[in-house]
Amino acid sequence: MDMGFIGLGVMGQPMALNLARAGAAPVVWNRSPGRCEPLRAAGAVVAADPAEVFARARVVALMLADGDAVDAVLGRGIPDFAARVADHVVVHMGTTSPEYSQALEAEIRAAGGSYVEAPVSGSRRPAEDGELVAMLAGEPSAVELVRPLLKPVCGQGVFDCGPVPNALRMKLAVNLFLITMVTGLAEAFHFAERQGLDLEQFRAVLDAGPMAGPVSRTKAAKLVAGDFTVQAAIDDVLKNNRLIAEAARGAELASPLLDVCHELFGETTALGHGQETWWPCCTRSRPGPPPARPDSAAGRSPRAAQAAALSPHAEPIRGAGHPHCHVAVERRTAAGQGPPAPAGSAAVAGGRGPGASGGTTAGTGQRAAGP
Ligand SMILES: NC(=O)c1ccc[n+]([C@@H]2O[C@H](COP(=O)([O-])OP(=O)(O)OC[C@H]3O[C@@H](n4cnc5c(N)ncnc54)[C@H](OP(=O)(O)O)[C@@H]3O)[C@@H](O)[C@H]2O)c1
Protein backbone atom coordinates (compact mmCIF):
# COMPACT_ATOMS: atom_id res chain seq x y z
CA MET A 1 0.00 0.00 0.00
CA ASP A 2 1.33 3.44 -0.94
CA MET A 3 1.63 6.14 1.65
CA GLY A 4 1.25 9.86 1.55
CA PHE A 5 3.89 11.81 3.41
CA ILE A 6 3.59 15.41 4.55
CA GLY A 7 6.40 17.38 6.17
CA LEU A 8 9.86 17.19 4.59
CA GLY A 9 11.98 18.89 7.23
CA VAL A 10 15.21 17.68 8.84
CA MET A 11 13.56 14.36 9.68
CA GLY A 12 10.74 14.05 7.19
CA GLN A 13 12.80 14.46 4.03
CA PRO A 14 15.17 11.52 4.67
CA MET A 15 12.28 9.42 5.97
CA ALA A 16 10.22 10.03 2.84
CA LEU A 17 13.28 9.38 0.68
CA ASN A 18 13.76 6.00 2.31
CA LEU A 19 10.11 5.17 1.69
CA ALA A 20 10.42 6.22 -1.95
CA ARG A 21 13.61 4.20 -2.43
CA ALA A 22 11.92 1.16 -0.88
CA GLY A 23 9.28 1.35 -3.59
CA ALA A 24 6.54 2.72 -1.39
CA ALA A 25 6.52 5.71 -3.80
CA PRO A 26 4.95 8.14 -1.37
CA VAL A 27 2.91 11.05 -2.50
CA VAL A 28 4.56 13.98 -0.74
CA TRP A 29 3.89 17.59 0.12
CA ASN A 30 5.82 20.21 1.99
CA ARG A 31 4.93 23.82 2.75
CA SER A 32 8.25 25.02 1.29
CA PRO A 33 8.22 23.41 -2.16
CA GLY A 34 11.99 23.35 -2.61
CA ARG A 35 12.31 20.51 -0.13
CA CYS A 36 10.18 18.27 -2.40
CA GLU A 37 12.74 18.21 -5.20
CA PRO A 38 14.91 15.34 -3.92
CA LEU A 39 11.69 13.34 -3.55
CA ARG A 40 10.65 14.09 -7.10
CA ALA A 41 14.08 12.93 -8.24
CA ALA A 42 13.58 9.70 -6.27
CA GLY A 43 10.31 8.99 -8.08
CA ALA A 44 7.78 10.31 -5.58
CA VAL A 45 4.68 12.17 -6.68
CA VAL A 46 4.80 15.78 -5.48
CA ALA A 47 1.28 16.94 -4.64
CA ALA A 48 0.10 20.49 -5.13
CA ASP A 49 -1.39 20.68 -1.63
CA PRO A 50 -2.28 18.49 1.37
CA ALA A 51 -5.73 17.78 -0.09
CA GLU A 52 -4.12 16.10 -3.08
CA VAL A 53 -2.08 13.85 -0.80
CA PHE A 54 -5.28 12.70 0.92
CA ALA A 55 -6.97 12.25 -2.44
CA ARG A 56 -4.16 9.96 -3.63
CA ALA A 57 -3.28 7.96 -0.51
CA ARG A 58 -5.36 6.23 2.13
CA VAL A 59 -2.57 6.22 4.72
CA VAL A 60 -0.95 9.62 5.28
CA ALA A 61 2.06 10.13 7.54
CA LEU A 62 2.68 13.58 9.02
CA MET A 63 6.19 14.55 10.12
CA LEU A 64 5.44 18.11 11.13
CA ALA A 65 6.89 20.57 13.58
CA ASP A 66 4.02 20.83 16.05
CA GLY A 67 0.27 20.77 16.58
CA ASP A 68 -0.30 24.04 14.73
CA ALA A 69 1.35 22.58 11.65
CA VAL A 70 -0.72 19.38 11.91
CA ASP A 71 -3.92 21.41 12.30
CA ALA A 72 -3.05 23.53 9.28
CA VAL A 73 -2.33 20.51 7.10
CA LEU A 74 -5.46 18.62 8.16
CA GLY A 75 -7.67 21.69 7.87
CA ARG A 76 -8.70 21.22 11.48
CA GLY A 77 -11.48 23.57 12.49
CA ILE A 78 -12.80 23.98 8.94
CA PRO A 79 -15.13 21.71 6.92
CA ASP A 80 -12.18 20.35 4.88
CA PHE A 81 -11.09 18.39 7.94
CA ALA A 82 -13.79 15.73 7.90
CA ALA A 83 -13.58 15.29 4.14
CA ARG A 84 -9.81 14.91 4.37
CA VAL A 85 -9.56 12.36 7.18
CA ALA A 86 -12.69 10.22 6.62
CA ASP A 87 -11.72 6.71 5.48
CA HIS A 88 -8.05 7.57 5.90
CA VAL A 89 -5.43 6.52 8.40
CA VAL A 90 -3.58 9.54 9.75
CA VAL A 91 -0.14 8.67 11.14
CA HIS A 92 1.15 11.42 13.42
CA MET A 93 4.95 10.99 13.62
CA GLY A 94 6.07 14.35 15.02
CA THR A 95 6.29 15.19 18.69
CA THR A 96 3.39 16.98 20.34
CA SER A 97 1.84 16.83 23.78
CA PRO A 98 -0.01 13.62 24.59
CA GLU A 99 -3.17 15.67 25.23
CA TYR A 100 -3.01 17.22 21.79
CA SER A 101 -2.72 13.78 20.23
CA GLN A 102 -5.58 12.35 22.25
CA ALA A 103 -7.91 15.17 21.19
CA LEU A 104 -6.84 14.78 17.56
CA GLU A 105 -7.55 11.06 17.65
CA ALA A 106 -11.06 11.68 18.99
CA GLU A 107 -11.83 14.19 16.21
CA ILE A 108 -10.45 11.98 13.47
CA ARG A 109 -12.41 8.97 14.67
CA ALA A 110 -15.57 11.07 14.98
CA ALA A 111 -15.06 12.10 11.34
CA GLY A 112 -14.82 8.47 10.22
CA GLY A 113 -11.05 8.18 10.03
CA SER A 114 -8.41 6.17 11.88
CA TYR A 115 -5.44 7.48 13.77
CA VAL A 116 -2.05 6.13 14.74
CA GLU A 117 0.43 7.93 16.91
CA ALA A 118 3.94 7.06 15.73
CA PRO A 119 6.61 9.33 17.23
CA VAL A 120 10.19 8.33 16.49
CA SER A 121 13.41 8.25 18.42
CA GLY A 122 16.63 9.14 16.59
CA SER A 123 17.78 12.27 14.79
CA ARG A 124 18.76 13.16 11.23
CA ARG A 125 21.50 10.54 10.76
CA PRO A 126 19.34 7.57 11.86
CA ALA A 127 16.56 9.01 9.70
CA GLU A 128 18.92 8.99 6.71
CA ASP A 129 20.01 5.44 7.53
CA GLY A 130 16.46 4.16 8.01
CA GLU A 131 17.42 3.34 11.59
CA LEU A 132 14.80 5.15 13.64
CA VAL A 133 12.83 3.60 16.49
CA ALA A 134 9.06 4.05 16.26
CA MET A 135 6.56 3.92 19.08
CA LEU A 136 3.02 3.13 17.95
CA ALA A 137 -0.31 3.73 19.64
CA GLY A 138 -3.87 3.52 18.37
CA GLU A 139 -6.61 1.10 17.45
CA PRO A 140 -5.01 -2.34 16.96
CA SER A 141 -6.28 -2.73 13.39
CA ALA A 142 -4.83 0.64 12.32
CA VAL A 143 -1.55 -0.07 14.10
CA GLU A 144 -1.23 -3.41 12.29
CA LEU A 145 -1.85 -1.67 8.98
CA VAL A 146 0.82 0.96 9.62
CA ARG A 147 3.52 -1.22 11.19
CA PRO A 148 4.86 -2.82 7.96
CA LEU A 149 4.73 0.50 6.12
CA LEU A 150 7.26 1.97 8.54
CA LYS A 151 9.83 -0.77 7.99
CA PRO A 152 12.01 1.25 5.57
CA VAL A 153 12.42 4.06 8.10
CA CYS A 154 12.41 2.29 11.46
CA GLY A 155 15.09 -0.38 11.24
CA GLN A 156 15.87 -0.23 14.94
CA GLY A 157 12.44 -1.35 16.01
CA VAL A 158 8.73 -0.60 16.11
CA PHE A 159 7.13 -0.83 19.54
CA ASP A 160 3.44 -1.18 20.23
CA CYS A 161 2.64 1.06 23.20
CA GLY A 162 -1.12 0.41 23.43
CA PRO A 163 -3.77 3.12 23.21
CA VAL A 164 -3.18 6.79 22.34
CA PRO A 165 -1.36 8.71 23.84
CA ASN A 166 0.98 6.08 25.27
CA ALA A 167 3.40 6.30 22.34
CA LEU A 168 3.91 10.01 22.92
CA ARG A 169 4.28 9.45 26.64
CA MET A 170 6.94 6.86 25.86
CA LYS A 171 8.63 9.29 23.48
CA LEU A 172 8.74 11.97 26.18
CA ALA A 173 10.25 9.53 28.68
CA VAL A 174 12.94 8.58 26.16
CA ASN A 175 13.62 12.22 25.35
CA LEU A 176 14.05 13.10 29.02
CA PHE A 177 17.01 10.73 29.10
CA LEU A 178 18.33 11.95 25.76
CA ILE A 179 18.19 15.65 26.60
CA THR A 180 19.89 15.32 29.96
CA MET A 181 22.49 12.91 28.57
CA VAL A 182 23.53 15.10 25.65
CA THR A 183 23.59 18.23 27.80
CA GLY A 184 25.90 16.35 30.18
CA LEU A 185 28.11 15.39 27.26
CA ALA A 186 28.45 19.03 26.22
CA GLU A 187 29.36 20.03 29.75
CA ALA A 188 31.93 17.23 29.97
CA PHE A 189 33.43 18.43 26.68
CA HIS A 190 33.91 21.94 28.05
CA PHE A 191 35.38 20.55 31.22
CA ALA A 192 37.93 18.57 29.20
CA GLU A 193 38.66 21.58 27.02
CA ARG A 194 39.19 23.92 29.97
CA GLN A 195 41.44 21.36 31.66
CA GLY A 196 43.67 21.53 28.60
CA LEU A 197 43.05 17.89 27.65
CA ASP A 198 43.57 16.49 24.19
CA LEU A 199 40.00 16.57 22.88
CA GLU A 200 40.58 13.86 20.30
CA GLN A 201 41.79 11.64 23.09
CA PHE A 202 38.80 12.62 25.24
CA ARG A 203 36.55 11.47 22.42
CA ALA A 204 38.55 8.23 21.99
CA VAL A 205 38.34 7.46 25.72
CA LEU A 206 34.60 8.10 25.71
CA ASP A 207 34.11 5.97 22.61
CA ALA A 208 36.06 3.09 24.15
CA GLY A 209 34.25 3.21 27.47
CA PRO A 210 31.09 1.60 28.79
CA MET A 211 28.93 4.70 28.27
CA ALA A 212 29.57 4.88 24.53
CA GLY A 213 26.68 4.47 22.14
CA PRO A 214 25.59 5.84 18.78
CA VAL A 215 24.42 9.13 20.30
CA SER A 216 27.57 9.81 22.29
CA ARG A 217 29.82 8.74 19.41
CA THR A 218 28.08 10.96 16.88
CA LYS A 219 27.76 13.98 19.12
CA ALA A 220 31.23 13.77 20.68
CA ALA A 221 32.77 13.64 17.21
CA LYS A 222 30.77 16.70 16.16
CA LEU A 223 31.74 18.57 19.33
CA VAL A 224 35.44 17.88 18.83
CA ALA A 225 35.20 18.91 15.16
CA GLY A 226 33.22 22.07 16.02
CA ASP A 227 30.53 20.86 13.62
CA PHE A 228 27.21 22.47 14.53
CA THR A 229 25.20 21.41 11.49
CA VAL A 230 21.67 20.70 12.61
CA GLN A 231 20.52 17.25 13.61
CA ALA A 232 17.89 18.60 15.95
CA ALA A 233 17.50 22.36 16.29
CA ILE A 234 17.71 23.98 19.73
CA ASP A 235 14.17 25.36 19.29
CA ASP A 236 12.90 21.83 18.74
CA VAL A 237 14.76 20.46 21.75
CA LEU A 238 13.35 23.30 23.81
CA LYS A 239 9.85 22.40 22.64
CA ASN A 240 10.43 18.79 23.65
CA ASN A 241 11.87 19.88 26.95
CA ARG A 242 8.75 21.91 27.66
CA LEU A 243 6.42 19.05 26.67
CA ILE A 244 8.19 16.67 29.04
CA ALA A 245 8.13 19.16 31.91
CA GLU A 246 4.43 19.82 31.37
CA ALA A 247 3.71 16.09 31.39
CA ALA A 248 5.81 15.71 34.54
CA ARG A 249 3.93 18.52 36.26
CA GLY A 250 0.65 16.93 35.17
CA ALA A 251 1.76 13.77 36.99
CA GLU A 252 2.92 15.81 40.02
CA LEU A 253 6.51 14.89 39.34
CA ALA A 254 9.53 17.19 39.65
CA SER A 255 12.19 17.09 36.94
CA PRO A 256 15.20 18.99 38.31
CA LEU A 257 17.73 17.83 35.70
CA LEU A 258 15.39 18.63 32.87
CA ASP A 259 14.67 22.08 34.33
CA VAL A 260 18.37 22.96 34.24
CA CYS A 261 18.52 21.84 30.61
CA HIS A 262 15.45 23.91 29.83
CA GLU A 263 17.13 26.96 31.27
CA LEU A 264 20.27 26.37 29.19
CA PHE A 265 18.34 25.85 25.98
CA GLY A 266 16.21 28.90 26.74
CA GLU A 267 19.33 31.01 27.13
CA THR A 268 20.70 29.65 23.89
CA THR A 269 17.54 30.53 22.02
CA ALA A 270 17.61 34.00 23.60
CA LEU A 271 21.17 34.38 22.31
CA GLY A 272 19.83 33.80 18.80
CA HIS A 273 20.97 30.21 18.28
CA GLY A 274 17.59 28.48 18.17
CA GLN A 275 18.11 27.10 14.69
CA GLU A 276 21.52 25.64 15.40
CA THR A 277 22.15 22.16 16.60
CA TRP A 278 21.56 21.43 20.19
CA TRP A 279 24.68 21.67 22.28
CA PRO A 280 25.73 25.32 21.93
CA CYS A 281 23.81 25.83 25.16
CA CYS A 282 27.06 25.04 26.86
CA THR A 283 29.34 26.12 24.04
CA ARG A 284 27.96 29.65 23.97
CA SER A 285 28.22 30.17 27.67
CA ARG A 286 31.72 28.91 28.24
CA PRO A 287 32.46 30.09 31.73
CA GLY A 288 35.59 31.69 33.02
CA PRO A 289 36.57 31.11 36.65
CA PRO A 290 33.36 30.79 38.67
CA PRO A 291 32.43 34.00 40.54
CA ALA A 292 31.98 33.67 44.26
CA ARG A 293 28.40 34.95 44.38
CA PRO A 294 25.45 35.61 42.09
CA ASP A 295 25.56 38.73 39.99
CA SER A 296 22.62 40.03 41.95
CA ALA A 297 23.11 43.65 40.91
CA ALA A 298 22.36 42.67 37.36
CA GLY A 299 19.69 40.21 38.42
CA ARG A 300 21.46 37.35 36.69
CA SER A 301 22.99 34.05 37.58
CA PRO A 302 26.80 33.96 37.23
CA ARG A 303 26.57 31.87 34.09
CA ALA A 304 23.99 34.12 32.50
CA ALA A 305 26.08 37.17 33.35
CA GLN A 306 29.10 35.52 31.77
CA ALA A 307 27.12 34.61 28.67
CA ALA A 308 26.02 38.23 28.39
CA ALA A 309 29.61 39.39 28.78
CA LEU A 310 30.76 37.00 26.08
CA SER A 311 28.05 38.03 23.68
CA PRO A 312 27.60 41.80 23.53
CA HIS A 313 24.05 41.64 22.16
CA ALA A 314 22.93 39.05 24.63
CA GLU A 315 20.31 39.40 27.31
CA PRO A 316 20.14 35.70 28.03
CA ILE A 317 18.10 35.51 31.19
CA ARG A 318 16.51 38.90 30.95
CA GLY A 319 14.94 37.72 27.73
CA ALA A 320 11.66 38.66 29.38
CA GLY A 321 9.01 38.42 26.74
CA HIS A 322 10.83 35.51 25.16
CA PRO A 323 8.50 32.64 25.92
CA HIS A 324 11.30 30.13 26.42
CA CYS A 325 12.92 32.18 29.17
CA HIS A 326 9.94 32.15 31.47
CA VAL A 327 11.07 29.29 33.62
CA ALA A 328 14.45 30.82 34.34
CA VAL A 329 12.92 34.21 34.99
CA GLU A 330 10.20 32.77 37.17
CA ARG A 331 12.68 30.80 39.24
CA ARG A 332 14.98 33.77 39.77
CA THR A 333 12.09 36.03 40.63
CA ALA A 334 10.83 33.56 43.18
CA ALA A 335 14.30 33.50 44.73
CA GLY A 336 14.41 37.29 44.85
CA GLN A 337 17.29 37.35 42.38
CA GLY A 338 15.82 38.42 39.15
CA PRO A 339 13.63 40.82 37.29
CA PRO A 340 9.85 40.71 37.54
CA ALA A 341 8.34 37.74 35.75
CA PRO A 342 7.18 38.63 32.26
CA ALA A 343 3.54 38.66 31.35
CA GLY A 344 2.45 35.13 30.63
CA SER A 345 4.91 33.40 32.91
CA ALA A 346 2.20 32.66 35.43
CA ALA A 347 0.57 30.47 32.83
CA VAL A 348 3.89 28.75 32.18
CA ALA A 349 4.35 28.02 35.86
CA GLY A 350 0.70 27.25 36.40
CA GLY A 351 0.71 23.47 36.17
CA ARG A 352 -0.88 21.24 38.73
CA GLY A 353 2.38 19.94 40.14
CA PRO A 354 4.92 21.20 42.60
CA GLY A 355 6.14 23.84 40.17
CA ALA A 356 2.78 25.52 40.38
CA SER A 357 2.52 25.37 44.13
CA GLY A 358 6.03 26.61 44.78
CA GLY A 359 6.99 23.31 46.35
CA THR A 360 10.46 21.90 46.45
CA THR A 361 11.98 18.90 44.79
CA ALA A 362 12.22 16.05 47.22
CA GLY A 363 15.76 15.34 48.27
CA THR A 364 17.31 18.37 46.62
CA GLY A 365 15.46 21.32 48.06
CA GLN A 366 15.38 22.66 44.53
CA ARG A 367 12.36 24.62 43.53
CA ALA A 368 10.44 22.47 41.07
CA ALA A 369 9.51 25.24 38.69
CA GLY A 370 8.96 23.96 35.19
CA PRO A 371 7.80 25.10 31.82
N1 LIG B 1 15.17 16.50 14.53
C1 LIG B 1 15.11 15.46 15.36
O1 LIG B 1 16.15 14.93 15.81
C2 LIG B 1 13.78 14.84 15.74
C3 LIG B 1 13.80 13.52 16.21
C4 LIG B 1 12.58 12.92 16.54
C5 LIG B 1 11.39 13.63 16.44
N2 LIG B 1 11.42 14.94 15.99
C6 LIG B 1 10.12 15.62 15.89
O2 LIG B 1 9.68 15.46 14.54
C7 LIG B 1 9.00 16.65 14.09
C8 LIG B 1 9.75 17.22 12.89
O3 LIG B 1 11.10 17.49 13.28
P1 LIG B 1 12.14 18.10 12.24
O4 LIG B 1 13.46 18.10 12.95
O5 LIG B 1 12.02 17.42 10.93
O6 LIG B 1 11.61 19.60 12.14
P2 LIG B 1 11.79 20.66 10.95
O7 LIG B 1 13.03 20.40 10.19
O8 LIG B 1 11.60 21.99 11.58
O9 LIG B 1 10.55 20.36 9.98
C9 LIG B 1 9.26 20.76 10.34
C10 LIG B 1 8.30 20.46 9.21
O10 LIG B 1 7.01 21.01 9.56
C11 LIG B 1 6.59 21.87 8.48
N3 LIG B 1 5.73 22.92 8.99
C12 LIG B 1 5.94 23.73 10.05
N4 LIG B 1 4.91 24.57 10.23
C13 LIG B 1 4.03 24.27 9.25
C14 LIG B 1 2.74 24.78 8.92
N5 LIG B 1 2.16 25.76 9.61
N6 LIG B 1 2.09 24.24 7.85
C15 LIG B 1 2.66 23.23 7.15
N7 LIG B 1 3.87 22.71 7.43
C16 LIG B 1 4.53 23.22 8.46
C17 LIG B 1 7.88 22.39 7.89
O11 LIG B 1 7.65 22.91 6.60
P3 LIG B 1 8.70 23.96 5.97
O12 LIG B 1 9.80 23.13 5.36
O13 LIG B 1 7.90 24.71 4.99
O14 LIG B 1 9.18 24.84 7.11
C18 LIG B 1 8.71 21.11 7.88
O15 LIG B 1 8.33 20.26 6.84
C19 LIG B 1 8.97 17.58 15.30
O16 LIG B 1 7.77 17.42 15.99
C20 LIG B 1 10.14 17.11 16.15
O17 LIG B 1 9.95 17.40 17.52
C21 LIG B 1 12.59 15.54 15.62
The ligand as an SDF file (V2000), in Angstrom:
LIG
                    3D

 48 52  0  0  0  0  0  0  0  0999 V2000
   15.1690   16.4990   14.5310 N   0  0  0  0  0  0  0  0  0  0  0  0
   15.1120   15.4610   15.3600 C   0  0  0  0  0  0  0  0  0  0  0  0
   16.1470   14.9340   15.8120 O   0  0  0  0  0  0  0  0  0  0  0  0
   13.7840   14.8400   15.7430 C   0  0  0  0  0  0  0  0  0  0  0  0
   13.7980   13.5210   16.2100 C   0  0  0  0  0  0  0  0  0  0  0  0
   12.5790   12.9230   16.5390 C   0  0  0  0  0  0  0  0  0  0  0  0
   11.3880   13.6270   16.4400 C   0  0  0  0  0  0  0  0  0  0  0  0
   11.4160   14.9360   15.9890 N   0  0  0  0  0  0  0  0  0  0  0  0
   10.1230   15.6200   15.8880 C   0  0  0  0  0  0  0  0  0  0  0  0
    9.6770   15.4630   14.5420 O   0  0  0  0  0  0  0  0  0  0  0  0
    9.0030   16.6500   14.0910 C   0  0  0  0  0  0  0  0  0  0  0  0
    9.7540   17.2180   12.8860 C   0  0  0  0  0  0  0  0  0  0  0  0
   11.0980   17.4920   13.2810 O   0  0  0  0  0  0  0  0  0  0  0  0
   12.1430   18.1030   12.2400 P   0  0  0  0  0  0  0  0  0  0  0  0
   13.4560   18.1020   12.9470 O   0  0  0  0  0  0  0  0  0  0  0  0
   12.0240   17.4230   10.9300 O   0  0  0  0  0  0  0  0  0  0  0  0
   11.6060   19.5970   12.1450 O   0  0  0  0  0  0  0  0  0  0  0  0
   11.7920   20.6630   10.9510 P   0  0  0  0  0  0  0  0  0  0  0  0
   13.0290   20.3970   10.1930 O   0  0  0  0  0  0  0  0  0  0  0  0
   11.6030   21.9890   11.5770 O   0  0  0  0  0  0  0  0  0  0  0  0
   10.5480   20.3550    9.9810 O   0  0  0  0  0  0  0  0  0  0  0  0
    9.2590   20.7550   10.3420 C   0  0  0  0  0  0  0  0  0  0  0  0
    8.3040   20.4620    9.2140 C   0  0  0  0  0  0  0  0  0  0  0  0
    7.0090   21.0130    9.5570 O   0  0  0  0  0  0  0  0  0  0  0  0
    6.5890   21.8680    8.4830 C   0  0  0  0  0  0  0  0  0  0  0  0
    5.7320   22.9170    8.9890 N   0  0  0  0  0  0  0  0  0  0  0  0
    5.9440   23.7350   10.0500 C   0  0  0  0  0  0  0  0  0  0  0  0
    4.9100   24.5680   10.2310 N   0  0  0  0  0  0  0  0  0  0  0  0
    4.0280   24.2680    9.2470 C   0  0  0  0  0  0  0  0  0  0  0  0
    2.7430   24.7790    8.9150 C   0  0  0  0  0  0  0  0  0  0  0  0
    2.1560   25.7590    9.6090 N   0  0  0  0  0  0  0  0  0  0  0  0
    2.0930   24.2430    7.8520 N   0  0  0  0  0  0  0  0  0  0  0  0
    2.6570   23.2310    7.1460 C   0  0  0  0  0  0  0  0  0  0  0  0
    3.8740   22.7060    7.4260 N   0  0  0  0  0  0  0  0  0  0  0  0
    4.5280   23.2190    8.4650 C   0  0  0  0  0  0  0  0  0  0  0  0
    7.8780   22.3880    7.8930 C   0  0  0  0  0  0  0  0  0  0  0  0
    7.6500   22.9110    6.6030 O   0  0  0  0  0  0  0  0  0  0  0  0
    8.7040   23.9620    5.9710 P   0  0  0  0  0  0  0  0  0  0  0  0
    9.7950   23.1290    5.3600 O   0  0  0  0  0  0  0  0  0  0  0  0
    7.9010   24.7080    4.9890 O   0  0  0  0  0  0  0  0  0  0  0  0
    9.1780   24.8350    7.1130 O   0  0  0  0  0  0  0  0  0  0  0  0
    8.7080   21.1110    7.8830 C   0  0  0  0  0  0  0  0  0  0  0  0
    8.3290   20.2600    6.8420 O   0  0  0  0  0  0  0  0  0  0  0  0
    8.9720   17.5840   15.3020 C   0  0  0  0  0  0  0  0  0  0  0  0
    7.7670   17.4210   15.9860 O   0  0  0  0  0  0  0  0  0  0  0  0
   10.1430   17.1090   16.1470 C   0  0  0  0  0  0  0  0  0  0  0  0
    9.9540   17.3970   17.5200 O   0  0  0  0  0  0  0  0  0  0  0  0
   12.5930   15.5410   15.6230 C   0  0  0  0  0  0  0  0  0  0  0  0
  1  2  1  0
  2  3  2  0
  2  4  1  0
  4  5  1  0
  4 48  2  0
  5  6  2  0
  6  7  1  0
  7  8  2  0
  8  9  1  0
  8 48  1  0
  9 10  1  0
  9 46  1  0
 10 11  1  0
 11 12  1  0
 11 44  1  0
 12 13  1  0
 13 14  1  0
 14 15  2  0
 14 16  1  0
 14 17  1  0
 17 18  1  0
 18 19  2  0
 18 20  1  0
 18 21  1  0
 21 22  1  0
 22 23  1  0
 23 24  1  0
 23 42  1  0
 24 25  1  0
 25 26  1  0
 25 36  1  0
 26 27  1  0
 26 35  1  0
 27 28  2  0
 28 29  1  0
 29 30  1  0
 29 35  2  0
 30 31  1  0
 30 32  2  0
 32 33  1  0
 33 34  2  0
 34 35  1  0
 36 37  1  0
 36 42  1  0
 37 38  1  0
 38 39  2  0
 38 40  1  0
 38 41  1  0
 42 43  1  0
 44 45  1  0
 44 46  1  0
 46 47  1  0
M  CHG  2   8   1  16  -1
M  END
$$$$
